[in-house]
Amino acid sequence: MRKSTGPDLSTVAPADQEIHKKAFRFAKLLVDELMLYNKEKVALGKRQHDVYALLQEDIDKSRLAYEKKFANTPAAHVDYFHQQMVAQIGEGDPTAIGPGYPGSLV
């Protein structure tokens, strides 16, 4: 699993950096929880490249929680949830999440 150390803030205005950090941490927490509470399904899904099919309801709920919290903030133009899905569940490979996954909606 790739370690996520934080968002790349090199192009983010200093005034907006804190909200980007919060969005990143929240997305990471949501994906951490998906992985923690669904270890077997995540492992099976990664092998079969269909994590989304196995966990669609949970993933969609997590994405909705993320969007609800950050859609109207300066962090909205970066999909940290998608980034964490790819980094943690896909281990850098977006195809591991499987077909049907909406991916980055931004």
Biopython code that builds the backbone (N, CA, C, O; Angstrom):
import numpy as np
from Bio.PDB.StructureBuilder import StructureBuilder

atoms = [
    (1, "MET", "N", (0.848, -1.176, 0.000)),
    (1, "MET", "CA", (0.000, 0.000, 0.000)),
    (1, "MET", "C", (0.892, 1.237, 0.000)),
    (1, "MET", "O", (1.867, 1.315, 0.748)),
    (2, "ARG", "N", (0.551, 2.182, -0.833)),
    (2, "ARG", "CA", (1.298, 3.436, -0.881)),
    (2, "ARG", "C", (0.908, 4.319, 0.279)),
    (2, "ARG", "O", (-0.263, 4.400, 0.649)),
    (3, "LYS", "N", (1.884, 4.971, 0.843)),
    (3, "LYS", "CA", (1.625, 5.867, 1.973)),
    (3, "LYS", "C", (1.278, 7.244, 1.429)),
    (3, "LYS", "O", (2.005, 7.800, 0.606)),
    (4, "SER", "N", (0.180, 7.778, 1.890)),
    (4, "SER", "CA", (-0.269, 9.110, 1.499)),
    (4, "SER", "C", (0.192, 10.091, 2.561)),
    (4, "SER", "O", (-0.281, 10.060, 3.697)),
    (5, "THR", "N", (1.112, 10.956, 2.185)),
    (5, "THR", "CA", (1.682, 11.872, 3.168)),
    (5, "THR", "C", (0.956, 13.206, 3.225)),
    (5, "THR", "O", (1.057, 13.914, 4.227)),
    (6, "GLY", "N", (0.246, 13.555, 2.203)),
    (6, "GLY", "CA", (-0.468, 14.819, 2.187)),
    (6, "GLY", "C", (-0.658, 15.303, 0.777)),
    (6, "GLY", "O", (-0.044, 14.789, -0.158)),
    (7, "PRO", "N", (-1.506, 16.291, 0.623)),
    (7, "PRO", "CA", (-1.784, 16.810, -0.715)),
    (7, "PRO", "C", (-0.630, 17.668, -1.234)),
    (7, "PRO", "O", (0.141, 18.236, -0.461)),
    (8, "ASP", "N", (-0.531, 17.746, -2.547)),
    (8, "ASP", "CA", (0.435, 18.634, -3.182)),
    (8, "ASP", "C", (-0.182, 20.037, -3.180)),
    (8, "ASP", "O", (-1.142, 20.308, -3.902)),
    (9, "LEU", "N", (0.370, 20.895, -2.380)),
    (9, "LEU", "CA", (-0.177, 22.248, -2.236)),
    (9, "LEU", "C", (0.647, 23.295, -2.987)),
    (9, "LEU", "O", (0.495, 24.494, -2.753)),
    (10, "SER", "N", (1.509, 22.844, -3.876)),
    (10, "SER", "CA", (2.411, 23.764, -4.570)),
    (10, "SER", "C", (1.676, 24.778, -5.447)),
    (10, "SER", "O", (2.197, 25.863, -5.702)),
    (11, "THR", "N", (0.478, 24.439, -5.906)),
    (11, "THR", "CA", (-0.272, 25.372, -6.755)),
    (11, "THR", "C", (-1.502, 25.935, -6.046)),
    (11, "THR", "O", (-2.347, 26.575, -6.672)),
    (12, "VAL", "N", (-1.598, 25.698, -4.749)),
    (12, "VAL", "CA", (-2.754, 26.145, -3.975)),
    (12, "VAL", "C", (-2.414, 27.443, -3.248)),
    (12, "VAL", "O", (-1.360, 27.565, -2.624)),
    (13, "ALA", "N", (-3.320, 28.401, -3.339)),
    (13, "ALA", "CA", (-3.117, 29.675, -2.643)),
    (13, "ALA", "C", (-2.961, 29.427, -1.148)),
    (13, "ALA", "O", (-3.659, 28.582, -0.586)),
    (14, "PRO", "N", (-2.060, 30.146, -0.501)),
    (14, "PRO", "CA", (-1.849, 29.952, 0.942)),
    (14, "PRO", "C", (-3.133, 30.023, 1.763)),
    (14, "PRO", "O", (-3.283, 29.290, 2.741)),
    (15, "ALA", "N", (-4.050, 30.889, 1.378)),
    (15, "ALA", "CA", (-5.309, 31.033, 2.126)),
    (15, "ALA", "C", (-6.191, 29.791, 2.021)),
    (15, "ALA", "O", (-7.056, 29.573, 2.869)),
    (16, "ASP", "N", (-5.977, 28.975, 0.985)),
    (16, "ASP", "CA", (-6.817, 27.795, 0.758)),
    (16, "ASP", "C", (-6.148, 26.490, 1.194)),
    (16, "ASP", "O", (-6.763, 25.427, 1.118)),
    (17, "GLN", "N", (-4.926, 26.560, 1.637)),
    (17, "GLN", "CA", (-4.191, 25.330, 1.941)),
    (17, "GLN", "C", (-4.805, 24.524, 3.083)),
    (17, "GLN", "O", (-4.806, 23.294, 3.025)),
    (18, "GLU", "N", (-5.316, 25.172, 4.100)),
    (18, "GLU", "CA", (-5.877, 24.437, 5.239)),
    (18, "GLU", "C", (-7.102, 23.622, 4.833)),
    (18, "GLU", "O", (-7.251, 22.484, 5.277)),
    (19, "ILE", "N", (-7.976, 24.175, 4.003)),
    (19, "ILE", "CA", (-9.165, 23.426, 3.581)),
    (19, "ILE", "C", (-8.764, 22.254, 2.694)),
    (19, "ILE", "O", (-9.412, 21.208, 2.732)),
    (20, "HIS", "N", (-7.717, 22.405, 1.905)),
    (20, "HIS", "CA", (-7.215, 21.292, 1.095)),
    (20, "HIS", "C", (-6.667, 20.187, 1.999)),
    (20, "HIS", "O", (-6.889, 19.004, 1.742)),
    (21, "LYS", "N", (-5.961, 20.571, 3.046)),
    (21, "LYS", "CA", (-5.439, 19.579, 3.997)),
    (21, "LYS", "C", (-6.585, 18.833, 4.667)),
    (21, "LYS", "O", (-6.523, 17.616, 4.840)),
    (22, "LYS", "N", (-7.623, 19.559, 5.040)),
    (22, "LYS", "CA", (-8.780, 18.922, 5.684)),
    (22, "LYS", "C", (-9.497, 17.974, 4.720)),
    (22, "LYS", "O", (-9.895, 16.877, 5.110)),
    (23, "ALA", "N", (-9.660, 18.391, 3.478)),
    (23, "ALA", "CA", (-10.312, 17.537, 2.479)),
    (23, "ALA", "C", (-9.493, 16.269, 2.248)),
    (23, "ALA", "O", (-10.044, 15.172, 2.160)),
    (24, "PHE", "N", (-8.197, 16.427, 2.154)),
    (24, "PHE", "CA", (-7.311, 15.279, 1.971)),
    (24, "PHE", "C", (-7.434, 14.312, 3.147)),
    (24, "PHE", "O", (-7.585, 13.106, 2.949)),
    (25, "ARG", "N", (-7.368, 14.839, 4.367)),
    (25, "ARG", "CA", (-7.442, 13.978, 5.555)),
    (25, "ARG", "C", (-8.792, 13.274, 5.648)),
    (25, "ARG", "O", (-8.853, 12.101, 6.018)),
    (26, "PHE", "N", (-9.870, 13.976, 5.317)),
    (26, "PHE", "CA", (-11.195, 13.376, 5.372)),
    (26, "PHE", "C", (-11.321, 12.261, 4.333)),
    (26, "PHE", "O", (-11.847, 11.189, 4.631)),
    (27, "ALA", "N", (-10.839, 12.514, 3.120)),
    (27, "ALA", "CA", (-10.872, 11.493, 2.073)),
    (27, "ALA", "C", (-10.061, 10.274, 2.497)),
    (27, "ALA", "O", (-10.491, 9.137, 2.304)),
    (28, "LYS", "N", (-8.900, 10.512, 3.067)),
    (28, "LYS", "CA", (-8.045, 9.412, 3.529)),
    (28, "LYS", "C", (-8.756, 8.616, 4.615)),
    (28, "LYS", "O", (-8.718, 7.385, 4.601)),
    (29, "LEU", "N", (-9.397, 9.290, 5.544)),
    (29, "LEU", "CA", (-10.132, 8.620, 6.616)),
    (29, "LEU", "C", (-11.264, 7.767, 6.046)),
    (29, "LEU", "O", (-11.446, 6.623, 6.463)),
    (30, "LEU", "N", (-12.021, 8.310, 5.103)),
    (30, "LEU", "CA", (-13.121, 7.561, 4.501)),
    (30, "LEU", "C", (-12.633, 6.281, 3.827)),
    (30, "LEU", "O", (-13.239, 5.220, 3.977)),
    (31, "VAL", "N", (-11.541, 6.389, 3.090)),
    (31, "VAL", "CA", (-11.008, 5.210, 2.399)),
    (31, "VAL", "C", (-10.378, 4.247, 3.405)),
    (31, "VAL", "O", (-10.503, 3.031, 3.255)),
    (32, "ASP", "N", (-9.705, 4.776, 4.426)),
    (32, "ASP", "CA", (-9.181, 3.912, 5.496)),
    (32, "ASP", "C", (-10.310, 3.088, 6.107)),
    (32, "ASP", "O", (-10.149, 1.889, 6.336)),
    (33, "GLU", "N", (-11.445, 3.719, 6.371)),
    (33, "GLU", "CA", (-12.585, 3.018, 6.963)),
    (33, "GLU", "C", (-13.163, 1.974, 6.010)),
    (33, "GLU", "O", (-13.523, 0.876, 6.436)),
    (34, "LEU", "N", (-13.252, 2.310, 4.734)),
    (34, "LEU", "CA", (-13.719, 1.329, 3.755)),
    (34, "LEU", "C", (-12.837, 0.087, 3.795)),
    (34, "LEU", "O", (-13.327, -1.042, 3.774)),
    (35, "MET", "N", (-11.538, 0.312, 3.853)),
    (35, "MET", "CA", (-10.597, -0.803, 3.861)),
    (35, "MET", "C", (-10.650, -1.574, 5.180)),
    (35, "MET", "O", (-10.561, -2.802, 5.179)),
    (36, "LEU", "N", (-10.791, -0.888, 6.274)),
    (36, "LEU", "CA", (-10.813, -1.525, 7.590)),
    (36, "LEU", "C", (-12.044, -2.406, 7.770)),
    (36, "LEU", "O", (-11.932, -3.545, 8.223)),
    (37, "TYR", "N", (-13.200, -1.892, 7.422)),
    (37, "TYR", "CA", (-14.450, -2.604, 7.666)),
    (37, "TYR", "C", (-14.825, -3.597, 6.572)),
    (37, "TYR", "O", (-15.795, -4.342, 6.706)),
    (38, "ASN", "N", (-14.054, -3.603, 5.493)),
    (38, "ASN", "CA", (-14.352, -4.492, 4.365)),
    (38, "ASN", "C", (-13.092, -5.181, 3.858)),
    (38, "ASN", "O", (-12.908, -5.326, 2.650)),
    (39, "LYS", "N", (-12.229, -5.604, 4.769)),
    (39, "LYS", "CA", (-10.927, -6.166, 4.391)),
    (39, "LYS", "C", (-11.046, -7.281, 3.359)),
    (39, "LYS", "O", (-10.349, -7.272, 2.344)),
    (40, "GLU", "N", (-11.922, -8.230, 3.619)),
    (40, "GLU", "CA", (-12.031, -9.382, 2.728)),
    (40, "GLU", "C", (-12.552, -8.994, 1.352)),
    (40, "GLU", "O", (-12.039, -9.466, 0.337)),
    (41, "LYS", "N", (-13.571, -8.135, 1.313)),
    (41, "LYS", "CA", (-14.118, -7.707, 0.025)),
    (41, "LYS", "C", (-13.102, -6.869, -0.750)),
    (41, "LYS", "O", (-12.995, -6.995, -1.969)),
    (42, "VAL", "N", (-12.355, -6.011, -0.045)),
    (42, "VAL", "CA", (-11.336, -5.199, -0.715)),
    (42, "VAL", "C", (-10.263, -6.113, -1.307)),
    (42, "VAL", "O", (-9.861, -5.937, -2.456)),
    (43, "ALA", "N", (-9.804, -7.082, -0.527)),
    (43, "ALA", "CA", (-8.766, -8.003, -1.011)),
    (43, "ALA", "C", (-9.266, -8.797, -2.223)),
    (43, "ALA", "O", (-8.556, -8.930, -3.221)),
    (44, "LEU", "N", (-10.481, -9.316, -2.128)),
    (44, "LEU", "CA", (-11.061, -10.058, -3.246)),
    (44, "LEU", "C", (-11.241, -9.150, -4.456)),
    (44, "LEU", "O", (-10.895, -9.522, -5.577)),
    (45, "GLY", "N", (-11.776, -7.973, -4.227)),
    (45, "GLY", "CA", (-11.996, -7.030, -5.318)),
    (45, "GLY", "C", (-10.713, -6.599, -6.004)),
    (45, "GLY", "O", (-10.682, -6.434, -7.223)),
    (46, "LYS", "N", (-9.656, -6.416, -5.228)),
    (46, "LYS", "CA", (-8.369, -6.051, -5.829)),
    (46, "LYS", "C", (-7.862, -7.175, -6.726)),
    (46, "LYS", "O", (-7.334, -6.917, -7.807)),
    (47, "ARG", "N", (-8.021, -8.421, -6.282)),
    (47, "ARG", "CA", (-7.576, -9.565, -7.098)),
    (47, "ARG", "C", (-8.380, -9.657, -8.384)),
    (47, "ARG", "O", (-7.847, -9.998, -9.441)),
    (48, "GLN", "N", (-9.673, -9.350, -8.284)),
    (48, "GLN", "CA", (-10.580, -9.476, -9.432)),
    (48, "GLN", "C", (-10.753, -8.185, -10.215)),
    (48, "GLN", "O", (-11.424, -8.168, -11.248)),
    (49, "HIS", "N", (-10.154, -7.106, -9.733)),
    (49, "HIS", "CA", (-10.318, -5.777, -10.337)),
    (49, "HIS", "C", (-11.789, -5.369, -10.373)),
    (49, "HIS", "O", (-12.279, -4.875, -11.388)),
    (50, "ASP", "N", (-12.495, -5.582, -9.248)),
    (50, "ASP", "CA", (-13.897, -5.184, -9.176)),
    (50, "ASP", "C", (-14.298, -4.735, -7.767)),
    (50, "ASP", "O", (-15.380, -5.069, -7.283)),
    (51, "VAL", "N", (-13.426, -3.988, -7.128)),
    (51, "VAL", "CA", (-13.713, -3.482, -5.787)),
    (51, "VAL", "C", (-15.013, -2.686, -5.799)),
    (51, "VAL", "O", (-15.840, -2.818, -4.897)),
    (52, "TYR", "N", (-15.184, -1.874, -6.808)),
    (52, "TYR", "CA", (-16.385, -1.030, -6.856)),
    (52, "TYR", "C", (-17.655, -1.875, -6.913)),
    (52, "TYR", "O", (-18.639, -1.554, -6.247)),
    (53, "ALA", "N", (-17.645, -2.941, -7.694)),
    (53, "ALA", "CA", (-18.831, -3.798, -7.789)),
    (53, "ALA", "C", (-19.163, -4.418, -6.438)),
    (53, "ALA", "O", (-20.338, -4.557, -6.095)),
    (54, "LEU", "N", (-18.159, -4.786, -5.675)),
    (54, "LEU", "CA", (-18.375, -5.427, -4.377)),
    (54, "LEU", "C", (-18.768, -4.440, -3.280)),
    (54, "LEU", "O", (-19.470, -4.801, -2.335)),
    (55, "LEU", "N", (-18.316, -3.204, -3.409)),
    (55, "LEU", "CA", (-18.526, -2.215, -2.340)),
    (55, "LEU", "C", (-19.213, -0.943, -2.835)),
    (55, "LEU", "O", (-19.046, 0.121, -2.241)),
    (56, "GLN", "N", (-19.971, -1.044, -3.900)),
    (56, "GLN", "CA", (-20.548, 0.151, -4.516)),
    (56, "GLN", "C", (-21.341, 0.997, -3.528)),
    (56, "GLN", "O", (-21.157, 2.213, -3.482)),
    (57, "GLU", "N", (-22.210, 0.391, -2.746)),
    (57, "GLU", "CA", (-23.037, 1.170, -1.827)),
    (57, "GLU", "C", (-22.168, 1.916, -0.808)),
    (57, "GLU", "O", (-22.388, 3.100, -0.554)),
    (58, "ASP", "N", (-21.196, 1.233, -0.231)),
    (58, "ASP", "CA", (-20.323, 1.864, 0.761)),
    (58, "ASP", "C", (-19.453, 2.955, 0.133)),
    (58, "ASP", "O", (-19.271, 4.024, 0.715)),
    (59, "ILE", "N", (-18.923, 2.679, -1.047)),
    (59, "ILE", "CA", (-18.085, 3.666, -1.728)),
    (59, "ILE", "C", (-18.913, 4.892, -2.097)),
    (59, "ILE", "O", (-18.467, 6.023, -1.903)),
    (60, "ASP", "N", (-20.102, 4.678, -2.623)),
    (60, "ASP", "CA", (-20.959, 5.799, -3.001)),
    (60, "ASP", "C", (-21.358, 6.640, -1.783)),
    (60, "ASP", "O", (-21.406, 7.868, -1.862)),
    (61, "LYS", "N", (-21.640, 5.981, -0.668)),
    (61, "LYS", "CA", (-21.974, 6.718, 0.558)),
    (61, "LYS", "C", (-20.784, 7.550, 1.032)),
    (61, "LYS", "O", (-20.948, 8.695, 1.453)),
    (62, "SER", "N", (-19.595, 6.974, 0.961)),
    (62, "SER", "CA", (-18.399, 7.703, 1.382)),
    (62, "SER", "C", (-18.134, 8.887, 0.464)),
    (62, "SER", "O", (-17.806, 9.979, 0.929)),
    (63, "ARG", "N", (-18.277, 8.669, -0.842)),
    (63, "ARG", "CA", (-18.086, 9.766, -1.799)),
    (63, "ARG", "C", (-19.088, 10.882, -1.534)),
    (63, "ARG", "O", (-18.730, 12.059, -1.569)),
    (64, "LEU", "N", (-20.332, 10.523, -1.273)),
    (64, "LEU", "CA", (-21.363, 11.515, -0.998)),
    (64, "LEU", "C", (-21.023, 12.317, 0.259)),
    (64, "LEU", "O", (-21.200, 13.535, 0.279)),
    (65, "ALA", "N", (-20.541, 11.653, 1.295)),
    (65, "ALA", "CA", (-20.141, 12.349, 2.526)),
    (65, "ALA", "C", (-19.005, 13.322, 2.234)),
    (65, "ALA", "O", (-18.997, 14.448, 2.730)),
    (66, "TYR", "N", (-18.045, 12.879, 1.424)),
    (66, "TYR", "CA", (-16.919, 13.740, 1.055)),
    (66, "TYR", "C", (-17.416, 14.960, 0.268)),
    (66, "TYR", "O", (-17.057, 16.096, 0.574)),
    (67, "GLU", "N", (-18.230, 14.710, -0.729)),
    (67, "GLU", "CA", (-18.730, 15.806, -1.568)),
    (67, "GLU", "C", (-19.590, 16.777, -0.772)),
    (67, "GLU", "O", (-19.501, 17.990, -0.963)),
    (68, "LYS", "N", (-20.415, 16.252, 0.112)),
    (68, "LYS", "CA", (-21.283, 17.106, 0.927)),
    (68, "LYS", "C", (-20.447, 18.072, 1.766)),
    (68, "LYS", "O", (-20.807, 19.236, 1.941)),
    (69, "LYS", "N", (-19.346, 17.577, 2.270)),
    (69, "LYS", "CA", (-18.514, 18.382, 3.159)),
    (69, "LYS", "C", (-17.630, 19.388, 2.400)),
    (69, "LYS", "O", (-17.348, 20.468, 2.918)),
    (70, "PHE", "N", (-17.194, 19.044, 1.186)),
    (70, "PHE", "CA", (-16.207, 19.891, 0.512)),
    (70, "PHE", "C", (-16.616, 20.441, -0.852)),
    (70, "PHE", "O", (-15.822, 21.128, -1.495)),
    (71, "ALA", "N", (-17.830, 20.157, -1.305)),
    (71, "ALA", "CA", (-18.258, 20.602, -2.636)),
    (71, "ALA", "C", (-18.270, 22.115, -2.792)),
    (71, "ALA", "O", (-18.015, 22.623, -3.884)),
    (72, "ASN", "N", (-18.559, 22.839, -1.725)),
    (72, "ASN", "CA", (-18.649, 24.294, -1.813)),
    (72, "ASN", "C", (-17.461, 24.988, -1.154)),
    (72, "ASN", "O", (-17.595, 26.055, -0.556)),
    (73, "THR", "N", (-16.307, 24.362, -1.278)),
    (73, "THR", "CA", (-15.080, 24.924, -0.711)),
    (73, "THR", "C", (-14.037, 25.074, -1.807)),
    (73, "THR", "O", (-14.213, 24.537, -2.901)),
    (74, "PRO", "N", (-12.965, 25.787, -1.536)),
    (74, "PRO", "CA", (-11.894, 25.900, -2.525)),
    (74, "PRO", "C", (-11.256, 24.548, -2.872)),
    (74, "PRO", "O", (-10.575, 24.440, -3.892)),
    (75, "ALA", "N", (-11.463, 23.523, -2.048)),
    (75, "ALA", "CA", (-10.884, 22.197, -2.316)),
    (75, "ALA", "C", (-11.718, 21.398, -3.311)),
    (75, "ALA", "O", (-11.320, 20.300, -3.701)),
    (76, "ALA", "N", (-12.859, 21.921, -3.726)),
    (76, "ALA", "CA", (-13.777, 21.172, -4.587)),
    (76, "ALA", "C", (-13.185, 20.825, -5.945)),
    (76, "ALA", "O", (-13.607, 19.847, -6.562)),
    (77, "HIS", "N", (-12.229, 21.590, -6.422)),
    (77, "HIS", "CA", (-11.680, 21.302, -7.750)),
    (77, "HIS", "C", (-10.663, 20.163, -7.745)),
    (77, "HIS", "O", (-10.155, 19.796, -8.805)),
    (78, "VAL", "N", (-10.356, 19.598, -6.583)),
    (78, "VAL", "CA", (-9.474, 18.436, -6.490)),
    (78, "VAL", "C", (-10.278, 17.299, -5.868)),
    (78, "VAL", "O", (-10.883, 17.467, -4.809)),
    (79, "ASP", "N", (-10.281, 16.154, -6.522)),
    (79, "ASP", "CA", (-11.033, 15.012, -6.008)),
    (79, "ASP", "C", (-10.112, 14.143, -5.144)),
    (79, "ASP", "O", (-9.579, 13.128, -5.592)),
    (80, "TYR", "N", (-9.946, 14.574, -3.900)),
    (80, "TYR", "CA", (-9.083, 13.833, -2.987)),
    (80, "TYR", "C", (-9.643, 12.447, -2.686)),
    (80, "TYR", "O", (-8.880, 11.519, -2.416)),
    (81, "PHE", "N", (-10.958, 12.297, -2.728)),
    (81, "PHE", "CA", (-11.541, 10.978, -2.495)),
    (81, "PHE", "C", (-11.074, 10.009, -3.577)),
    (81, "PHE", "O", (-10.635, 8.899, -3.277)),
    (82, "HIS", "N", (-11.168, 10.423, -4.806)),
    (82, "HIS", "CA", (-10.703, 9.574, -5.916)),
    (82, "HIS", "C", (-9.206, 9.284, -5.770)),
    (82, "HIS", "O", (-8.768, 8.147, -5.940)),
    (83, "GLN", "N", (-8.444, 10.302, -5.459)),
    (83, "GLN", "CA", (-7.003, 10.101, -5.293)),
    (83, "GLN", "C", (-6.706, 9.042, -4.237)),
    (83, "GLN", "O", (-5.830, 8.198, -4.432)),
    (84, "GLN", "N", (-7.430, 9.082, -3.122)),
    (84, "GLN", "CA", (-7.209, 8.104, -2.057)),
    (84, "GLN", "C", (-7.696, 6.715, -2.455)),
    (84, "GLN", "O", (-7.076, 5.720, -2.081)),
    (85, "MET", "N", (-8.779, 6.627, -3.197)),
    (85, "MET", "CA", (-9.233, 5.331, -3.699)),
    (85, "MET", "C", (-8.146, 4.683, -4.546)),
    (85, "MET", "O", (-7.846, 3.500, -4.388)),
    (86, "VAL", "N", (-7.566, 5.459, -5.437)),
    (86, "VAL", "CA", (-6.523, 4.933, -6.319)),
    (86, "VAL", "C", (-5.252, 4.629, -5.521)),
    (86, "VAL", "O", (-4.646, 3.573, -5.699)),
    (87, "ALA", "N", (-4.851, 5.548, -4.648)),
    (87, "ALA", "CA", (-3.601, 5.375, -3.897)),
    (87, "ALA", "C", (-3.678, 4.203, -2.923)),
    (87, "ALA", "O", (-2.749, 3.399, -2.842)),
    (88, "GLN", "N", (-4.781, 4.105, -2.185)),
    (88, "GLN", "CA", (-4.866, 3.094, -1.139)),
    (88, "GLN", "C", (-5.447, 1.774, -1.626)),
    (88, "GLN", "O", (-4.818, 0.726, -1.474)),
    (89, "ILE", "N", (-6.613, 1.816, -2.195)),
    (89, "ILE", "CA", (-7.252, 0.573, -2.622)),
    (89, "ILE", "C", (-6.606, 0.059, -3.898)),
    (89, "ILE", "O", (-6.311, -1.131, -4.013)),
    (90, "GLY", "N", (-6.388, 0.947, -4.850)),
    (90, "GLY", "CA", (-5.792, 0.528, -6.110)),
    (90, "GLY", "C", (-4.281, 0.421, -6.077)),
    (90, "GLY", "O", (-3.664, -0.038, -7.038)),
    (91, "GLU", "N", (-3.687, 0.844, -4.979)),
    (91, "GLU", "CA", (-2.226, 0.868, -4.841)),
    (91, "GLU", "C", (-1.572, 1.531, -6.054)),
    (91, "GLU", "O", (-0.548, 1.074, -6.562)),
    (92, "GLY", "N", (-2.196, 2.619, -6.497)),
    (92, "GLY", "CA", (-1.671, 3.390, -7.614)),
    (92, "GLY", "C", (-2.266, 3.024, -8.960)),
    (92, "GLY", "O", (-2.044, 3.727, -9.946)),
    (93, "ASP", "N", (-3.022, 1.929, -9.017)),
    (93, "ASP", "CA", (-3.601, 1.446, -10.269)),
    (93, "ASP", "C", (-5.117, 1.667, -10.259)),
    (93, "ASP", "O", (-5.833, 0.943, -9.567)),
    (94, "PRO", "N", (-5.614, 2.642, -11.004)),
    (94, "PRO", "CA", (-7.047, 2.918, -10.996)),
    (94, "PRO", "C", (-7.894, 1.759, -11.528)),
    (94, "PRO", "O", (-9.073, 1.660, -11.186)),
    (95, "THR", "N", (-7.320, 0.880, -12.356)),
    (95, "THR", "CA", (-8.088, -0.243, -12.898)),
    (95, "THR", "C", (-8.412, -1.284, -11.822)),
    (95, "THR", "O", (-9.330, -2.085, -12.000)),
    (96, "ALA", "N", (-7.676, -1.284, -10.717)),
    (96, "ALA", "CA", (-7.929, -2.247, -9.642)),
    (96, "ALA", "C", (-9.286, -2.004, -8.993)),
    (96, "ALA", "O", (-9.868, -2.916, -8.404)),
    (97, "ILE", "N", (-9.789, -0.779, -9.099)),
    (97, "ILE", "CA", (-11.076, -0.452, -8.487)),
    (97, "ILE", "C", (-12.209, -1.041, -9.309)),
    (97, "ILE", "O", (-13.278, -1.342, -8.776)),
    (98, "GLY", "N", (-11.980, -1.204, -10.594)),
    (98, "GLY", "CA", (-12.922, -1.923, -11.432)),
    (98, "GLY", "C", (-13.821, -1.071, -12.291)),
    (98, "GLY", "O", (-13.876, 0.151, -12.147)),
    (99, "PRO", "N", (-14.530, -1.738, -13.195)),
    (99, "PRO", "CA", (-15.438, -1.039, -14.091)),
    (99, "PRO", "C", (-16.650, -0.489, -13.336)),
    (99, "PRO", "O", (-17.082, -1.037, -12.322)),
    (100, "GLY", "N", (-17.169, 0.591, -13.858)),
    (100, "GLY", "CA", (-18.341, 1.196, -13.240)),
    (100, "GLY", "C", (-18.006, 2.246, -12.202)),
    (100, "GLY", "O", (-18.847, 3.086, -11.880)),
    (101, "TYR", "N", (-16.792, 2.214, -11.671)),
    (101, "TYR", "CA", (-16.399, 3.220, -10.678)),
    (101, "TYR", "C", (-16.369, 4.573, -11.363)),
    (101, "TYR", "O", (-15.708, 4.746, -12.387)),
    (102, "PRO", "N", (-17.097, 5.544, -10.788)),
    (102, "PRO", "CA", (-17.182, 6.840, -11.468)),
    (102, "PRO", "C", (-15.871, 7.605, -11.499)),
    (102, "PRO", "O", (-15.738, 8.568, -12.254)),
    (103, "GLY", "N", (-14.908, 7.198, -10.699)),
    (103, "GLY", "CA", (-13.613, 7.869, -10.707)),
    (103, "GLY", "C", (-13.715, 9.324, -10.330)),
    (103, "GLY", "O", (-14.636, 9.746, -9.631)),
    (104, "SER", "N", (-12.770, 10.064, -10.796)),
    (104, "SER", "CA", (-12.749, 11.481, -10.503)),
    (104, "SER", "C", (-13.917, 12.156, -11.203)),
    (104, "SER", "O", (-14.012, 12.141, -12.430)),
    (105, "LEU", "N", (-14.787, 12.737, -10.428)),
    (105, "LEU", "CA", (-15.969, 13.398, -10.989)),
    (105, "LEU", "C", (-15.729, 14.877, -11.204)),
    (105, "LEU", "O", (-16.626, 15.598, -11.639)),
    (106, "VAL", "N", (-14.538, 15.327, -10.904)),
    (106, "VAL", "CA", (-14.218, 16.747, -11.033)),
    (106, "VAL", "C", (-13.567, 16.978, -12.372)),
    (106, "VAL", "O", (-13.211, 18.110, -12.698)),
]
sb = StructureBuilder()
sb.init_structure("model")
sb.init_model(0)
sb.init_chain("A")
sb.init_seg("    ")
for serial, (resi, resn, name, xyz) in enumerate(atoms, 1):
    if name == "N":
        sb.init_residue(resn, " ", resi, " ")
    sb.init_atom(name, np.array(xyz, "f"), 0.0, 1.0, " ", f" {name:<3s}", serial, name[0])
structure = sb.get_structure()
